[in-house]
Amino acid sequence: MEVIEKAGSMGRKGGVQTKWVLSVALLVLLACLPWFIKGAYYRHILIFTLMYVVLAQAWNLIGGYAGQIALGNAVFFSIGAYTSTLFLVKANMTPWLGMLIGGVFSAVVSLALGYVVLRLQGHYFAMATIAFNEIVRICFANWRFVGGAQGISLPLHIGSFYYMEWSNKTPYYYIMLFMAVFITVFIYVLDRSRFGFYAKAVKQDEIAAKNRGISSFKLKQLAFALNAFFTAMVGTFYAQYILYISPDSVLLTSNSILIAVIAIVGGFGTVSGPILGAIFVFPLTEFLRAYLGGQAMGLNYILFGAAAIFVVLVEPNGFVALIRRIRRSFIGVKEQERSMEVGGVEG
Amino acid sequence: MEALKVEGLTKQFGGLVALNKVTLQVEKGELVGLIGPNGSGKTTFFNCVSGFYTPDEGHVYLRGKEITGHPMEKICESGLYRSFQIPRAFRELSVLQNVLLSQPHRTENLIDILFRRTSDVLVNRGKEYIDFVGLTHLIEEPAGNLSGGQQKLLELASALMKDPDVILLDEPMGGVNPTLINKITDLILELNRSGRTFLVIEHNMEVIMGIAQRLYVLDHGVLIAEGGPEEIRNNDEVLEAYFGK
């Protein structure tokens, strides 16, 4: 018995080590990527892919771990974008600080919103967040102070760290890479913490979890607030990168849905799912749009939809589960599943 | 002071009065049975006491403190653990993880929840309780692979992890084979002797009459009898409720 256990834990240690080596190698590769990829367009795709990694990871907290299909993340995104931009335009405040303020403000809004809508279950919650998204979009489009439907153009201060503006895409790439790595590590830690542990319990049987004294409501609020915080920070980044924001660019419900779909296609409730989803979905949409856009308008959406349906039909748990399944059938690693440690408990 | 005191508890579903002014109490260290024919309101009573339902009228006191209408998680943290008739184990979590979910949650702060794992002290305590109910050999097994009876044992271990003042057990012997019934009975008796307080719903008369010090009998939402096993056995109203006139 003990021998088997030992062998099991050694095998796992080996697995963990390869995982670490692979992660570091991937990181080094990503850090060096700007030396190989010079074209502005390709760099733009890289930056946006990373951006969607962060957005999908943030959504992963509320959608994947807390199990609430939130479809209003564009609101938090634009709270971040508008907060930092307004502070910049009206008070000349650095977007770095604006980013933080936007994040905190967005988290506060999510707590207020969540206090009401997180009491709803399943589809009702999803619908309430869509409604909230639309309400905010219409309000912003008619609100003079925030630029109305015309939006706001950011003042140009090219090549300034204080204003977070550069002529070259490289700094933007590194900011986004940092954020993507940061949030992934954050979720990796969370996945193994009591948060991940309790979230898995709540997702399996909410009533039984409450019966153990776990406040599922607080857990969801926490996830929603963290989701809002990170999403808002990306919003600020977007504003600084594109230098123009309007309700029609940052507040579209379709953006909210795209974020959710990326996480779902990749495999939500896992650490690597949203990354795979973003790598698959965003470049695909972008290339299809670039190469076929003129002749076959909307083909990207068709393919994208087909991919989503495929994933849901074949493997509802997304690419992550699909890869796991393929790997298992090749190597026949049965132990893989058993060593899946869920947070809170070692071994 | 009573560990659990319920006064005038009433619950209606539309026109149906599921519980009608039920008043009962359980002293600290007692093992009390709650029996009655099917549909008499036993589980509804548990649901109202544990916060699954909000009672329409009446009061519930735990160690003298009112807990009426509190949410489930708060009542659980206050020291009342309730098991379900059909075990609600977390099927994909291991036996150990199932038990550890009952660790105290009230004292956890944000940092604990986000970044800290369960402390070794608590993990070891969980292992002790699993050992107590005899599931150590299945400690890493997903709870979904356990038999019905083993899930009842798991439920007991989970209850102990919470270190509650009162344990409500809803049919701990339901659908369990005779050997395991003896084991569960022994465990409950041993825990009761060491000072744990129980209120137990059970259909197996032989078992509940054997272990309970006192019994309450519910029929159509009304308490019709109270007393020691012998009294209950000879109570005409009880016999009538079970067998008809």
Interface residues (C-beta under 8 A of the other chain):
Chain A: V189 L190 R192 S193 R194 F195 F197 Y198 K200 A201 Q204 D205 I207 A208 A209 K210 N211 R212 G213 I214 S215 S216 L219 L222 R338 V342 G343 G344 V345 E346 G347
Chain B: S50 F52 P71 M72 E73 C76 E77 R82 F84 R88 A89 F90 R91 E92 L93 S94 L96 Q97 L100 L101 S102 P104 H105 R106 E108 L110 D112 I113 L114 F115 R116 R117 T118 V123 E140 S158 K162
